[in-house]
């Protein structure tokens, strides 16, 4: 059992395991690319506050507390 748990923790996770929506994945991809919130809003044709709301949900779903952690988690787990 312990071995299976360790393997599961080490294996890359897919976006469905985090229940990220398509918009959240798109925002996360823009964060990984280094775009600021205002440019993300412009590219996605949404408001700045909507970007912030998506990012807040991303943090909750990935269990992180910062943009750096979110990007690192996304890259480590090959989410984007």
C-alpha positions in Angstrom: 0.0 0.0 0.0 2.8 2.4 0.9 4.6 1.8 -2.4 1.4 2.5 -4.4 0.8 5.7 -2.5 4.4 6.9 -3.1 4.1 6.0 -6.8 0.8 7.9 -7.0 2.3 11.0 -5.4 5.3 11.0 -7.7 3.5 10.4 -10.9 2.4 13.4 -13.0 -1.2 14.4 -12.5 -3.6 15.4 -15.2 -5.8 18.5 -15.0 -8.9 16.5 -14.3 -7.4 15.3 -11.0 -7.5 19.0 -9.9 -10.9 19.7 -11.5 -9.5 22.8 -13.2 -12.0 24.3 -15.7 -11.0 25.1 -19.3 -10.8 28.8 -18.4 -8.7 28.1 -15.3 -6.3 26.0 -17.4 -6.1 28.9 -19.9 -5.3 31.4 -17.1 -2.8 29.0 -15.6 -1.1 28.6 -19.0 -0.8 32.4 -19.3 0.7 32.5 -15.8 3.3 29.9 -16.8 4.1 32.0 -19.8 4.8 34.9 -17.4 1.9 37.2 -18.4 0.6 39.8 -15.9 -3.0 39.7 -14.9 -4.0 42.7 -17.1 -2.6 41.1 -20.2 -4.3 37.8 -19.4 -7.6 39.7 -19.0 -7.0 41.4 -22.4 -6.0 38.2 -24.2 -9.0 36.3 -22.8 -11.4 39.2 -23.2 -12.4 39.1 -19.6 -12.1 41.6 -16.7 -9.2 41.9 -14.4 -11.4 40.8 -11.5 -12.5 37.7 -13.4 -8.8 36.8 -13.8 -8.3 37.3 -10.1 -11.3 35.0 -9.4 -9.9 32.3 -11.7 -6.5 32.5 -10.0 -8.1 32.3 -6.5 -9.9 29.1 -7.6 -6.6 27.7 -9.2 -4.8 28.3 -5.9 -7.5 26.4 -4.0 -7.6 23.5 -6.4 -3.8 23.1 -6.5 -3.5 23.7 -2.8 -0.9 26.5 -3.2 -0.7 30.0 -1.8 1.2 32.0 -4.5 1.6 32.4 -8.3 5.1 31.0 -8.1 3.8 27.8 -6.3 1.0 27.5 -8.9 3.4 27.8 -11.8 5.8 25.3 -10.2 3.0 22.8 -9.5 1.7 23.2 -13.0 5.1 22.5 -14.5 6.0 19.7 -12.1 2.7 17.9 -12.6 2.6 18.6 -16.3 -0.8 20.2 -16.0 -0.2 22.7 -18.7 
